[in-house]
């Protein structure tokens, strides 16, 4: 159903990616009315769900732009001020969309499907959580000794304190300045756990690497460049066959994220945007999202994680704290003391 696919992939976190989309695909018939859908989700992951949407809605043509989270946030703010932009936005950097809603950049919508969402997955009938994804630890199964596999943050800390040269420059995580999602995970850790300061100390001890993107980190673990990566979206691991990469849900607690969907107030095709939202919340779409790894089943026997260890990142105004300029400045200074300044900065 993809009529045209143009993949113009760019380096995440570069000056270029802060100005343009990373990739584009068009779904549906070219004679149908278009809607512009911007998302941080990999086209290959969400593509099958969009294909099914346009099959059921042949009068809609979806122009899908894949963006980095910081670049999408900056572009959406500009569009809000200019009165232009996308018809729908889906982002893993949920705190950034909460900020857009808070500055009156979103259009309201309510339906039986949106009203059925739990409170932690909707806010003001202007922002809705679509997915259910875990922040996990991943490791190279061929290179990491089984006795060294960390099943909690405490075990990861113990590993980094061993003064073992095998782990120097071989542990990775998101760069919180290049990745809005990485910032959200790290900030949530700093609020949730007393171990955050110790984690930063451990990362510094082993010269851990902070980099921009899920795919880059997973590829690095698969290739053996990294042995372990921390706070990676588990959905991207499950959707790419990698027989030497395994996932651990930290036993002390595991963060769960729901990507947020927003309809900008300036949407030119809000009708298609609301139809897409209701489809994404439908049982049919939920099955497709599960197959794509974007909705994780709650099954302790499968994940070995009790419900008491789940920590949901709620979609609510509390996330605005993460964007408080003074607090953000102090948090990034603390991060830079561990990892140094990044080579590229995104807005």
C-alpha positions in Angstrom: 0.0 0.0 0.0 3.0 2.3 0.1 2.8 4.3 -3.1 6.1 6.0 -2.6 8.8 5.7 0.0 11.7 8.1 0.2 14.3 7.3 2.9 16.6 10.2 3.4 18.1 9.1 6.7 20.3 11.5 8.5 22.6 11.4 11.5 20.5 11.7 14.7 21.4 14.8 16.7 23.1 16.6 13.8 22.4 20.2 12.8 20.7 18.8 9.7 18.3 16.6 11.5 17.2 19.5 13.6 15.9 21.2 10.5 14.2 18.4 8.5 12.6 15.0 8.8 14.8 11.9 8.9 12.6 9.8 6.5 9.4 10.0 4.6 6.8 7.5 3.4 3.5 8.0 1.7 0.6 5.5 2.3 -2.6 5.3 0.2 -3.9 6.3 -3.2 -2.5 9.5 -4.7 -6.0 10.7 -5.6 -7.1 10.6 -1.9 -7.0 13.7 0.3 -3.7 13.9 2.2 -3.0 14.2 5.9 0.5 15.0 7.2 1.5 12.7 10.1 4.7 13.5 11.9 6.1 10.9 14.4 9.3 9.9 16.2 8.4 6.2 15.5 10.4 4.3 13.0 8.5 4.0 9.7 9.3 0.3 9.5 7.7 -0.2 12.9 4.5 1.8 12.5 4.2 1.2 8.8 2.0 -1.9 8.9 -0.5 -0.1 11.2 -0.7 2.9 8.8 -1.1 0.5 5.9 -4.2 -1.0 7.5 -5.6 2.4 8.3 -5.5 3.6 4.7 -6.9 0.2 3.5 -9.9 0.8 5.7 -10.0 4.5 4.8 -9.3 4.7 1.1 -10.2 8.3 0.9 -7.2 9.2 3.1 -3.6 9.4 2.0 -1.1 9.6 4.8 2.2 11.4 4.3 4.3 10.0 7.2 7.4 12.0 8.3 9.8 10.4 10.8 11.5 12.9 13.0 13.9 13.1 15.9 12.0 14.1 19.1 13.9 17.4 19.7 13.6 18.5 16.1 9.9 17.6 16.0 9.2 19.6 19.2 11.0 22.7 17.8 9.2 22.4 14.4 5.8 22.0 16.1 6.3 25.1 18.2 7.2 27.1 15.1 4.1 25.7 13.3 1.9 26.6 16.2 3.0 30.2 16.1 2.8 30.3 12.3 -0.6 28.7 11.9 0.7 25.8 9.7 2.1 22.3 10.2 1.1 18.7 10.6 -2.4 17.2 11.0 -1.3 14.8 13.7 1.8 14.3 15.8 3.0 11.1 17.7 6.0 11.4 19.9 7.9 9.3 22.5 9.1 12.5 24.2 5.7 12.9 26.0 6.8 15.8 28.1 7.4 17.9 25.0 3.8 17.3 23.8 2.5 18.1 27.2 4.3 21.4 26.8 2.6 22.0 23.4 -0.8 21.3 24.8 -0.1 23.6 27.7 0.7 26.5 25.3 -2.6 26.0 23.4 -1.1 24.3 20.4 -3.6 21.4 20.4 -7.2 20.8 19.2 -9.6 19.0 21.5 -11.4 15.8 20.6 -13.5 13.2 22.4 -14.9 9.9 21.4 -15.9 6.7 23.3 -12.4 5.3 22.6 -10.5 8.3 23.9 -12.8 8.5 26.9 -12.1 4.9 27.7 -8.4 5.5 28.2 -7.1 5.5 31.8 -6.3 8.9 33.3 -2.6 8.4 33.0 -2.9 8.0 29.2 -5.0 11.2 28.4 -5.0 14.8 29.3 -7.6 17.5 28.7 -9.0 15.6 25.7 -6.0 17.0 23.7 -3.3 14.3 24.3 -3.7 10.6 24.2 -1.3 7.7 24.9 -1.3 5.1 22.1 1.5 2.5 23.0 2.9 0.7 26.0 6.7 0.3 25.9 9.3 -0.5 28.5 12.7 1.2 29.1 15.0 -1.8 29.4 18.6 -2.9 29.8 19.9 -4.8 26.7 23.1 -6.8 26.4 25.2 -8.8 23.9 24.5 -12.4 24.7 27.6 -13.7 22.9 30.0 -11.3 24.6 28.7 -10.6 28.1 29.3 -13.5 30.6 26.0 -14.7 32.1 27.1 -14.0 35.6 27.6 -10.3 34.7 24.1 -9.8 33.2 22.5 -7.0 35.4 18.9 -7.6 36.4 18.5 -4.4 38.3 20.2 -1.0 38.6 21.9 -2.2 41.8 23.6 -5.1 39.8 24.5 -2.7 37.0 26.1 -0.4 39.7 28.1 -3.4 41.1 29.3 -4.3 37.6 30.6 -0.8 36.9 32.4 -0.7 40.3 34.4 -3.8 39.5 37.2 -1.8 37.9 37.1 -4.2 35.0 38.7 -2.8 31.8 36.4 -5.0 29.7 33.5 -2.5 30.4 35.4 0.7 29.7 33.8 2.6 26.8 31.5 -0.5 26.3 28.3 0.7 28.1 25.9 3.0 26.3 22.7 5.1 27.0 20.9 7.9 25.3 22.4 11.4 25.1 19.8 13.5 26.9 20.6 16.6 24.9 20.3 14.9 21.5 17.3 12.7 22.5 14.1 14.0 24.0 13.1 10.5 24.9 16.5 10.0 26.6 16.0 13.1 28.6 12.6 12.0 29.7 13.9 8.6 30.8 16.8 10.0 32.7 14.7 12.7 34.4 12.2 10.1 35.4 15.0 8.0 36.9 16.2 11.0 38.8 12.8 11.4 40.5 12.0 7.7 40.9 15.3 6.3 42.3 17.9 7.1 44.9 20.4 5.3 42.6 20.5 8.0 39.9 23.5 9.8 41.3 25.3 6.5 41.8 24.5 5.5 38.2 26.0 8.7 36.9 29.1 8.0 39.0 29.3 4.5 37.6 28.9 5.7 34.0 31.8 8.1 34.6 33.9 5.3 36.1 33.6 3.1 33.0 33.7 6.0 30.4 30.1 5.1 29.3 29.0 6.4 25.9 26.0 8.7 25.5 24.5 8.6 22.0 21.4 9.7 20.2 19.2 7.0 18.9 17.5 3.7 19.7 18.6 2.0 16.5 22.2 3.2 16.8 22.4 1.9 20.4 20.9 -1.5 19.5 23.1 -1.9 16.5 26.1 -1.0 18.7 25.2 -3.8 21.1 24.5 -6.3 18.3 27.8 -5.6 16.7 29.8 -5.8 20.0 30.7 -2.1 20.0 28.8 -2.0 23.3 28.3 -4.9 25.8 25.4 -3.3 27.7 23.0 -0.4 27.0 20.8 1.2 29.6 17.3 2.7 29.3 16.6 1.5 25.8 13.1 1.3 24.3 12.5 -2.5 24.4 10.0 -2.2 21.6 12.7 -1.5 19.1 14.7 -4.5 20.2 11.7 -6.8 19.8 10.8 -5.5 16.3 14.3 -6.2 14.8 15.6 -9.8 14.7 18.8 -9.9 16.6 19.8 -13.3 17.8 22.6 -11.9 20.0 20.8 -9.1 21.8 18.7 -9.9 24.9 16.4 -7.7 27.0 16.2 -7.3 30.8 13.4 -5.4 32.6 15.1 -4.1 35.8 13.7 -5.8 38.8 13.9 -2.7 41.1 11.5 -0.9 38.7 10.9 -0.6 35.0 9.6 2.6 33.4 6.7 2.3 30.9 6.1 4.9 28.3 3.0 5.5 26.2 3.7 7.5 23.0 1.5 10.6 22.9 -0.8 11.6 20.0 -1.8 15.2 19.4 -3.9 17.0 16.8 -2.5 20.5 16.3 -5.0 23.3 16.5 -3.9 24.4 13.0 -4.5 20.9 11.4 -5.8 21.3 7.9 -7.3 17.8 7.8 -8.4 17.3 11.4 -11.2 14.9 10.3 -8.6 12.4 9.1 -6.5 13.0 12.2 -9.4 12.1 14.5 -10.2 9.0 12.4 -6.6 7.9 12.7 -6.6 8.5 16.4 -9.7 6.3 16.9 -8.2 3.6 14.7 -5.0 3.6 16.7 -7.1 3.1 19.9 -9.2 0.3 18.4 -8.8 -3.4 19.2 -7.8 -4.0 15.6 -4.9 -1.5 15.7 -4.0 -2.8 19.2 -3.3 -6.2 17.8 -1.1 -4.7 15.0 0.7 -2.5 17.6 1.4 -5.6 19.7 2.8 -7.4 16.7 5.0 -4.4 16.0 6.3 -4.4 19.6 4.7 -1.1 20.5 2.2 -2.6 23.0 3.7 -4.9 25.5 1.5 -7.5 27.2 1.2 -7.4 30.9 2.3 -10.9 31.6 4.6 -11.5 34.7 5.2 -15.1 33.6 6.6 -13.8 30.3 8.4 -10.7 31.5 9.3 -11.9 35.0 8.3 -8.4 36.2 5.6 -8.1 39.0 3.1 -5.3 38.6 4.5 -3.6 41.7 7.7 -3.0 39.8 6.1 -1.1 36.9 6.4 2.6 36.9 4.2 4.3 34.3 5.2 7.7 33.0 1.9 9.5 33.1 0.6 12.0 30.5 -0.2 14.9 32.7 1.1 18.4 33.6 3.6 17.0 36.1 5.8 16.4 33.2 6.2 20.1 32.7 8.6 20.0 35.6 11.1 18.3 33.3 11.0 21.3 31.0 11.5 23.9 33.7 14.5 25.9 32.4 16.3 26.2 35.7 15.8 22.6 36.6 16.7 21.5 33.1 19.9 23.5 33.1 21.0 22.0 36.4 20.1 18.5 35.2 22.1 18.9 32.0 25.1 20.3 33.9 25.0 17.2 36.1 24.9 15.0 33.0 27.7 16.8 31.2 29.9 16.4 34.3 29.6 12.7 33.6 29.6 12.5 29.8 31.0 15.8 28.6 29.4 18.1 26.1 27.9 16.4 23.0 29.3 16.9 19.6 26.0 18.0 18.2 23.2 19.8 19.9 19.5 19.7 19.0 17.2 22.4 20.1 
